[in-house]
Amino acid sequence: MSIQPRPWGEFGLGPFAVPDSVQTAQSRVQKNINYFKGNYVVVAGAVILVTSLLWTNLLIFLVIMGASAAGLIFGAAGKRFGNFTVMTTHVFLFLAVEALIVFYFTESFWSFIYAGLLAGLIILAHSIVRNPGVGNNVSYAANEVKSGIKNMGKDVRNQFN
């Protein structure tokens, strides 16, 4: 599964039109999110970054969490302290608890939620009004074929187990 962004000209300059039915909108959302997932990750990151620059508490939260995540992931995982070995699961559990504490003290929880909702709305609006082109349809069809083949393999394995 690749999340490499598609060309930005294709992402932003494609054909746009309001869908004529709910089914068309649902189909467009599926196809566009599958095809432009890398672009949408960049858009969400940009929205969160801009939001964090507007609300300094969120920026403080992101800096603290980023620094501690980098330190823990690259430094602590796999280390032994006596009879205890720090596993990646322990690191992520610590980061989750730390995130809750830092969220509380920086009061950035709602800023983060608003940024996520705004990013989600932008992505949803784009994926609804962008009319998928031939590239989207081919990519979507290829992914459907891949998932069908994977499911067939699982069915075959289940029959012999």
Biotite code that builds the C-alpha atoms (Angstrom):
import biotite.structure as struc

atoms = struc.array([
    struc.Atom([0.000, 0.000, 0.000], chain_id="A", res_id=1, res_name="MET", atom_name="CA", element="C"),
    struc.Atom([1.630, 3.195, -1.194], chain_id="A", res_id=2, res_name="SER", atom_name="CA", element="C"),
    struc.Atom([0.742, 6.658, 0.033], chain_id="A", res_id=3, res_name="ILE", atom_name="CA", element="C"),
    struc.Atom([2.947, 8.488, -2.432], chain_id="A", res_id=4, res_name="GLN", atom_name="CA", element="C"),
    struc.Atom([1.156, 11.681, -3.547], chain_id="A", res_id=5, res_name="PRO", atom_name="CA", element="C"),
    struc.Atom([-0.106, 11.911, -7.105], chain_id="A", res_id=6, res_name="ARG", atom_name="CA", element="C"),
    struc.Atom([0.905, 14.940, -9.202], chain_id="A", res_id=7, res_name="PRO", atom_name="CA", element="C"),
    struc.Atom([-0.560, 18.098, -7.667], chain_id="A", res_id=8, res_name="TRP", atom_name="CA", element="C"),
    struc.Atom([-1.759, 19.343, -11.063], chain_id="A", res_id=9, res_name="GLY", atom_name="CA", element="C"),
    struc.Atom([-3.865, 16.215, -11.404], chain_id="A", res_id=10, res_name="GLU", atom_name="CA", element="C"),
    struc.Atom([-5.075, 16.566, -7.813], chain_id="A", res_id=11, res_name="PHE", atom_name="CA", element="C"),
    struc.Atom([-6.073, 20.228, -7.954], chain_id="A", res_id=12, res_name="GLY", atom_name="CA", element="C"),
    struc.Atom([-6.879, 20.825, -11.602], chain_id="A", res_id=13, res_name="LEU", atom_name="CA", element="C"),
    struc.Atom([-8.959, 17.765, -12.364], chain_id="A", res_id=14, res_name="GLY", atom_name="CA", element="C"),
    struc.Atom([-12.547, 17.916, -13.528], chain_id="A", res_id=15, res_name="PRO", atom_name="CA", element="C"),
    struc.Atom([-14.860, 19.115, -10.768], chain_id="A", res_id=16, res_name="PHE", atom_name="CA", element="C"),
    struc.Atom([-18.629, 18.678, -10.783], chain_id="A", res_id=17, res_name="ALA", atom_name="CA", element="C"),
    struc.Atom([-21.380, 18.289, -8.211], chain_id="A", res_id=18, res_name="VAL", atom_name="CA", element="C"),
    struc.Atom([-22.512, 14.645, -8.142], chain_id="A", res_id=19, res_name="PRO", atom_name="CA", element="C"),
    struc.Atom([-26.052, 13.951, -9.318], chain_id="A", res_id=20, res_name="ASP", atom_name="CA", element="C"),
    struc.Atom([-26.839, 11.297, -6.682], chain_id="A", res_id=21, res_name="SER", atom_name="CA", element="C"),
    struc.Atom([-25.722, 9.970, -3.321], chain_id="A", res_id=22, res_name="VAL", atom_name="CA", element="C"),
    struc.Atom([-24.445, 6.781, -4.980], chain_id="A", res_id=23, res_name="GLN", atom_name="CA", element="C"),
    struc.Atom([-22.278, 8.844, -7.335], chain_id="A", res_id=24, res_name="THR", atom_name="CA", element="C"),
    struc.Atom([-20.906, 10.816, -4.376], chain_id="A", res_id=25, res_name="ALA", atom_name="CA", element="C"),
    struc.Atom([-20.104, 7.605, -2.471], chain_id="A", res_id=26, res_name="GLN", atom_name="CA", element="C"),
    struc.Atom([-18.380, 6.118, -5.507], chain_id="A", res_id=27, res_name="SER", atom_name="CA", element="C"),
    struc.Atom([-16.333, 9.297, -6.008], chain_id="A", res_id=28, res_name="ARG", atom_name="CA", element="C"),
    struc.Atom([-15.269, 9.344, -2.350], chain_id="A", res_id=29, res_name="VAL", atom_name="CA", element="C"),
    struc.Atom([-14.108, 5.717, -2.541], chain_id="A", res_id=30, res_name="GLN", atom_name="CA", element="C"),
    struc.Atom([-12.224, 6.191, -5.789], chain_id="A", res_id=31, res_name="LYS", atom_name="CA", element="C"),
    struc.Atom([-10.670, 9.566, -4.945], chain_id="A", res_id=32, res_name="ASN", atom_name="CA", element="C"),
    struc.Atom([-9.547, 8.602, -1.441], chain_id="A", res_id=33, res_name="ILE", atom_name="CA", element="C"),
    struc.Atom([-8.014, 5.407, -2.808], chain_id="A", res_id=34, res_name="ASN", atom_name="CA", element="C"),
    struc.Atom([-6.301, 7.230, -5.678], chain_id="A", res_id=35, res_name="TYR", atom_name="CA", element="C"),
    struc.Atom([-5.225, 10.443, -3.885], chain_id="A", res_id=36, res_name="PHE", atom_name="CA", element="C"),
    struc.Atom([-4.509, 9.054, -0.389], chain_id="A", res_id=37, res_name="LYS", atom_name="CA", element="C"),
    struc.Atom([-0.974, 10.462, -0.409], chain_id="A", res_id=38, res_name="GLY", atom_name="CA", element="C"),
    struc.Atom([-2.232, 13.919, -1.360], chain_id="A", res_id=39, res_name="ASN", atom_name="CA", element="C"),
    struc.Atom([-4.878, 13.767, 1.360], chain_id="A", res_id=40, res_name="TYR", atom_name="CA", element="C"),
    struc.Atom([-2.244, 12.862, 3.981], chain_id="A", res_id=41, res_name="VAL", atom_name="CA", element="C"),
    struc.Atom([-0.256, 15.950, 2.932], chain_id="A", res_id=42, res_name="VAL", atom_name="CA", element="C"),
    struc.Atom([-3.408, 18.125, 3.047], chain_id="A", res_id=43, res_name="VAL", atom_name="CA", element="C"),
    struc.Atom([-4.290, 16.863, 6.540], chain_id="A", res_id=44, res_name="ALA", atom_name="CA", element="C"),
    struc.Atom([-0.724, 17.470, 7.739], chain_id="A", res_id=45, res_name="GLY", atom_name="CA", element="C"),
    struc.Atom([-0.763, 20.983, 6.288], chain_id="A", res_id=46, res_name="ALA", atom_name="CA", element="C"),
    struc.Atom([-4.080, 21.807, 7.968], chain_id="A", res_id=47, res_name="VAL", atom_name="CA", element="C"),
    struc.Atom([-2.787, 20.550, 11.323], chain_id="A", res_id=48, res_name="ILE", atom_name="CA", element="C"),
    struc.Atom([0.459, 22.507, 10.859], chain_id="A", res_id=49, res_name="LEU", atom_name="CA", element="C"),
    struc.Atom([-1.354, 25.757, 10.008], chain_id="A", res_id=50, res_name="VAL", atom_name="CA", element="C"),
    struc.Atom([-3.763, 25.206, 12.895], chain_id="A", res_id=51, res_name="THR", atom_name="CA", element="C"),
    struc.Atom([-0.858, 24.623, 15.269], chain_id="A", res_id=52, res_name="SER", atom_name="CA", element="C"),
    struc.Atom([0.713, 27.905, 14.166], chain_id="A", res_id=53, res_name="LEU", atom_name="CA", element="C"),
    struc.Atom([-2.548, 29.693, 14.955], chain_id="A", res_id=54, res_name="LEU", atom_name="CA", element="C"),
    struc.Atom([-3.014, 27.983, 18.340], chain_id="A", res_id=55, res_name="TRP", atom_name="CA", element="C"),
    struc.Atom([0.334, 27.877, 20.087], chain_id="A", res_id=56, res_name="THR", atom_name="CA", element="C"),
    struc.Atom([-0.872, 25.309, 22.634], chain_id="A", res_id=57, res_name="ASN", atom_name="CA", element="C"),
    struc.Atom([-1.276, 22.814, 19.824], chain_id="A", res_id=58, res_name="LEU", atom_name="CA", element="C"),
    struc.Atom([2.204, 23.659, 18.522], chain_id="A", res_id=59, res_name="LEU", atom_name="CA", element="C"),
    struc.Atom([3.651, 23.086, 22.004], chain_id="A", res_id=60, res_name="ILE", atom_name="CA", element="C"),
    struc.Atom([1.825, 19.755, 22.187], chain_id="A", res_id=61, res_name="PHE", atom_name="CA", element="C"),
    struc.Atom([3.121, 18.642, 18.782], chain_id="A", res_id=62, res_name="LEU", atom_name="CA", element="C"),
    struc.Atom([6.718, 19.636, 19.615], chain_id="A", res_id=63, res_name="VAL", atom_name="CA", element="C"),
    struc.Atom([6.674, 17.831, 22.978], chain_id="A", res_id=64, res_name="ILE", atom_name="CA", element="C"),
    struc.Atom([5.081, 14.713, 21.512], chain_id="A", res_id=65, res_name="MET", atom_name="CA", element="C"),
    struc.Atom([7.324, 14.688, 18.441], chain_id="A", res_id=66, res_name="GLY", atom_name="CA", element="C"),
    struc.Atom([10.496, 15.055, 20.471], chain_id="A", res_id=67, res_name="ALA", atom_name="CA", element="C"),
    struc.Atom([9.541, 12.415, 23.006], chain_id="A", res_id=68, res_name="SER", atom_name="CA", element="C"),
    struc.Atom([8.315, 10.030, 20.303], chain_id="A", res_id=69, res_name="ALA", atom_name="CA", element="C"),
    struc.Atom([11.574, 10.340, 18.392], chain_id="A", res_id=70, res_name="ALA", atom_name="CA", element="C"),
    struc.Atom([13.612, 9.881, 21.555], chain_id="A", res_id=71, res_name="GLY", atom_name="CA", element="C"),
    struc.Atom([11.642, 6.894, 22.738], chain_id="A", res_id=72, res_name="LEU", atom_name="CA", element="C"),
    struc.Atom([11.275, 5.118, 19.425], chain_id="A", res_id=73, res_name="ILE", atom_name="CA", element="C"),
    struc.Atom([14.891, 5.525, 18.382], chain_id="A", res_id=74, res_name="PHE", atom_name="CA", element="C"),
    struc.Atom([16.424, 5.295, 21.833], chain_id="A", res_id=75, res_name="GLY", atom_name="CA", element="C"),
    struc.Atom([14.401, 3.177, 24.228], chain_id="A", res_id=76, res_name="ALA", atom_name="CA", element="C"),
    struc.Atom([12.925, 0.333, 22.185], chain_id="A", res_id=77, res_name="ALA", atom_name="CA", element="C"),
    struc.Atom([14.948, -2.833, 22.663], chain_id="A", res_id=78, res_name="GLY", atom_name="CA", element="C"),
    struc.Atom([16.899, -1.547, 25.700], chain_id="A", res_id=79, res_name="LYS", atom_name="CA", element="C"),
    struc.Atom([17.187, -3.686, 28.807], chain_id="A", res_id=80, res_name="ARG", atom_name="CA", element="C"),
    struc.Atom([16.707, -2.327, 32.317], chain_id="A", res_id=81, res_name="PHE", atom_name="CA", element="C"),
    struc.Atom([17.582, -5.172, 34.665], chain_id="A", res_id=82, res_name="GLY", atom_name="CA", element="C"),
    struc.Atom([15.266, -8.047, 33.777], chain_id="A", res_id=83, res_name="ASN", atom_name="CA", element="C"),
    struc.Atom([12.901, -5.753, 31.846], chain_id="A", res_id=84, res_name="PHE", atom_name="CA", element="C"),
    struc.Atom([13.216, -5.223, 28.082], chain_id="A", res_id=85, res_name="THR", atom_name="CA", element="C"),
    struc.Atom([11.460, -2.171, 26.655], chain_id="A", res_id=86, res_name="VAL", atom_name="CA", element="C"),
    struc.Atom([9.282, -3.266, 23.744], chain_id="A", res_id=87, res_name="MET", atom_name="CA", element="C"),
    struc.Atom([7.777, -1.032, 21.061], chain_id="A", res_id=88, res_name="THR", atom_name="CA", element="C"),
    struc.Atom([4.373, -1.669, 22.652], chain_id="A", res_id=89, res_name="THR", atom_name="CA", element="C"),
    struc.Atom([5.620, -0.184, 25.930], chain_id="A", res_id=90, res_name="HIS", atom_name="CA", element="C"),
    struc.Atom([6.899, 2.885, 24.073], chain_id="A", res_id=91, res_name="VAL", atom_name="CA", element="C"),
    struc.Atom([3.550, 3.504, 22.391], chain_id="A", res_id=92, res_name="PHE", atom_name="CA", element="C"),
    struc.Atom([1.661, 2.941, 25.645], chain_id="A", res_id=93, res_name="LEU", atom_name="CA", element="C"),
    struc.Atom([3.905, 5.510, 27.336], chain_id="A", res_id=94, res_name="PHE", atom_name="CA", element="C"),
    struc.Atom([3.353, 7.939, 24.441], chain_id="A", res_id=95, res_name="LEU", atom_name="CA", element="C"),
    struc.Atom([-0.424, 7.519, 24.719], chain_id="A", res_id=96, res_name="ALA", atom_name="CA", element="C"),
    struc.Atom([-0.378, 8.298, 28.444], chain_id="A", res_id=97, res_name="VAL", atom_name="CA", element="C"),
    struc.Atom([2.008, 11.190, 27.853], chain_id="A", res_id=98, res_name="GLU", atom_name="CA", element="C"),
    struc.Atom([-0.268, 12.545, 25.106], chain_id="A", res_id=99, res_name="ALA", atom_name="CA", element="C"),
    struc.Atom([-3.226, 12.592, 27.479], chain_id="A", res_id=100, res_name="LEU", atom_name="CA", element="C"),
    struc.Atom([-1.208, 14.401, 30.160], chain_id="A", res_id=101, res_name="ILE", atom_name="CA", element="C"),
    struc.Atom([0.236, 16.940, 27.718], chain_id="A", res_id=102, res_name="VAL", atom_name="CA", element="C"),
    struc.Atom([-3.202, 17.425, 26.127], chain_id="A", res_id=103, res_name="PHE", atom_name="CA", element="C"),
    struc.Atom([-4.552, 18.264, 29.568], chain_id="A", res_id=104, res_name="TYR", atom_name="CA", element="C"),
    struc.Atom([-1.819, 20.706, 30.570], chain_id="A", res_id=105, res_name="PHE", atom_name="CA", element="C"),
    struc.Atom([-1.523, 22.507, 27.225], chain_id="A", res_id=106, res_name="THR", atom_name="CA", element="C"),
    struc.Atom([-5.304, 22.582, 26.751], chain_id="A", res_id=107, res_name="GLU", atom_name="CA", element="C"),
    struc.Atom([-4.802, 21.678, 23.099], chain_id="A", res_id=108, res_name="SER", atom_name="CA", element="C"),
    struc.Atom([-7.299, 18.819, 22.872], chain_id="A", res_id=109, res_name="PHE", atom_name="CA", element="C"),
    struc.Atom([-10.077, 20.798, 21.211], chain_id="A", res_id=110, res_name="TRP", atom_name="CA", element="C"),
    struc.Atom([-7.637, 22.576, 18.893], chain_id="A", res_id=111, res_name="SER", atom_name="CA", element="C"),
    struc.Atom([-6.437, 19.180, 17.712], chain_id="A", res_id=112, res_name="PHE", atom_name="CA", element="C"),
    struc.Atom([-10.009, 17.926, 17.274], chain_id="A", res_id=113, res_name="ILE", atom_name="CA", element="C"),
    struc.Atom([-10.981, 21.055, 15.306], chain_id="A", res_id=114, res_name="TYR", atom_name="CA", element="C"),
    struc.Atom([-7.908, 20.708, 13.076], chain_id="A", res_id=115, res_name="ALA", atom_name="CA", element="C"),
    struc.Atom([-8.743, 17.063, 12.398], chain_id="A", res_id=116, res_name="GLY", atom_name="CA", element="C"),
    struc.Atom([-12.371, 17.875, 11.635], chain_id="A", res_id=117, res_name="LEU", atom_name="CA", element="C"),
    struc.Atom([-11.381, 20.721, 9.317], chain_id="A", res_id=118, res_name="LEU", atom_name="CA", element="C"),
    struc.Atom([-8.923, 18.473, 7.470], chain_id="A", res_id=119, res_name="ALA", atom_name="CA", element="C"),
    struc.Atom([-11.585, 15.772, 7.194], chain_id="A", res_id=120, res_name="GLY", atom_name="CA", element="C"),
    struc.Atom([-14.144, 18.209, 5.795], chain_id="A", res_id=121, res_name="LEU", atom_name="CA", element="C"),
    struc.Atom([-11.687, 19.554, 3.215], chain_id="A", res_id=122, res_name="ILE", atom_name="CA", element="C"),
    struc.Atom([-10.782, 16.026, 2.124], chain_id="A", res_id=123, res_name="ILE", atom_name="CA", element="C"),
    struc.Atom([-14.433, 14.946, 1.994], chain_id="A", res_id=124, res_name="LEU", atom_name="CA", element="C"),
    struc.Atom([-15.468, 17.997, -0.038], chain_id="A", res_id=125, res_name="ALA", atom_name="CA", element="C"),
    struc.Atom([-12.642, 17.477, -2.526], chain_id="A", res_id=126, res_name="HIS", atom_name="CA", element="C"),
    struc.Atom([-13.309, 13.766, -2.865], chain_id="A", res_id=127, res_name="SER", atom_name="CA", element="C"),
    struc.Atom([-17.017, 14.382, -3.505], chain_id="A", res_id=128, res_name="ILE", atom_name="CA", element="C"),
    struc.Atom([-16.730, 17.108, -6.141], chain_id="A", res_id=129, res_name="VAL", atom_name="CA", element="C"),
    struc.Atom([-13.661, 15.829, -8.010], chain_id="A", res_id=130, res_name="ARG", atom_name="CA", element="C"),
    struc.Atom([-14.847, 13.714, -10.898], chain_id="A", res_id=131, res_name="ASN", atom_name="CA", element="C"),
    struc.Atom([-12.574, 10.655, -11.061], chain_id="A", res_id=132, res_name="PRO", atom_name="CA", element="C"),
    struc.Atom([-10.670, 10.392, -14.305], chain_id="A", res_id=133, res_name="GLY", atom_name="CA", element="C"),
    struc.Atom([-9.439, 7.373, -16.198], chain_id="A", res_id=134, res_name="VAL", atom_name="CA", element="C"),
    struc.Atom([-6.395, 7.075, -13.899], chain_id="A", res_id=135, res_name="GLY", atom_name="CA", element="C"),
    struc.Atom([-8.642, 6.864, -10.848], chain_id="A", res_id=136, res_name="ASN", atom_name="CA", element="C"),
    struc.Atom([-10.837, 4.219, -12.433], chain_id="A", res_id=137, res_name="ASN", atom_name="CA", element="C"),
    struc.Atom([-7.876, 2.081, -13.503], chain_id="A", res_id=138, res_name="VAL", atom_name="CA", element="C"),
    struc.Atom([-6.256, 2.364, -10.069], chain_id="A", res_id=139, res_name="SER", atom_name="CA", element="C"),
    struc.Atom([-9.542, 1.577, -8.321], chain_id="A", res_id=140, res_name="TYR", atom_name="CA", element="C"),
    struc.Atom([-10.159, -1.434, -10.585], chain_id="A", res_id=141, res_name="ALA", atom_name="CA", element="C"),
    struc.Atom([-6.609, -2.719, -10.023], chain_id="A", res_id=142, res_name="ALA", atom_name="CA", element="C"),
    struc.Atom([-7.034, -2.482, -6.240], chain_id="A", res_id=143, res_name="ASN", atom_name="CA", element="C"),
    struc.Atom([-10.386, -4.266, -6.465], chain_id="A", res_id=144, res_name="GLU", atom_name="CA", element="C"),
    struc.Atom([-8.747, -7.083, -8.464], chain_id="A", res_id=145, res_name="VAL", atom_name="CA", element="C"),
    struc.Atom([-5.876, -7.313, -5.922], chain_id="A", res_id=146, res_name="LYS", atom_name="CA", element="C"),
    struc.Atom([-8.282, -7.508, -2.984], chain_id="A", res_id=147, res_name="SER", atom_name="CA", element="C"),
    struc.Atom([-10.378, -10.102, -4.846], chain_id="A", res_id=148, res_name="GLY", atom_name="CA", element="C"),
    struc.Atom([-7.299, -12.248, -5.447], chain_id="A", res_id=149, res_name="ILE", atom_name="CA", element="C"),
    struc.Atom([-6.286, -11.949, -1.776], chain_id="A", res_id=150, res_name="LYS", atom_name="CA", element="C"),
    struc.Atom([-9.786, -12.987, -0.692], chain_id="A", res_id=151, res_name="ASN", atom_name="CA", element="C"),
    struc.Atom([-9.719, -15.957, -3.080], chain_id="A", res_id=152, res_name="MET", atom_name="CA", element="C"),
    struc.Atom([-6.410, -17.056, -1.566], chain_id="A", res_id=153, res_name="GLY", atom_name="CA", element="C"),
    struc.Atom([-7.894, -16.815, 1.937], chain_id="A", res_id=154, res_name="LYS", atom_name="CA", element="C"),
    struc.Atom([-10.935, -18.823, 0.851], chain_id="A", res_id=155, res_name="ASP", atom_name="CA", element="C"),
    struc.Atom([-8.733, -21.545, -0.644], chain_id="A", res_id=156, res_name="VAL", atom_name="CA", element="C"),
    struc.Atom([-6.580, -21.702, 2.517], chain_id="A", res_id=157, res_name="ARG", atom_name="CA", element="C"),
    struc.Atom([-9.709, -21.887, 4.706], chain_id="A", res_id=158, res_name="ASN", atom_name="CA", element="C"),
    struc.Atom([-11.042, -24.837, 2.697], chain_id="A", res_id=159, res_name="GLN", atom_name="CA", element="C"),
    struc.Atom([-7.888, -26.839, 3.316], chain_id="A", res_id=160, res_name="PHE", atom_name="CA", element="C"),
    struc.Atom([-7.634, -26.014, 7.032], chain_id="A", res_id=161, res_name="ASN", atom_name="CA", element="C"),
])
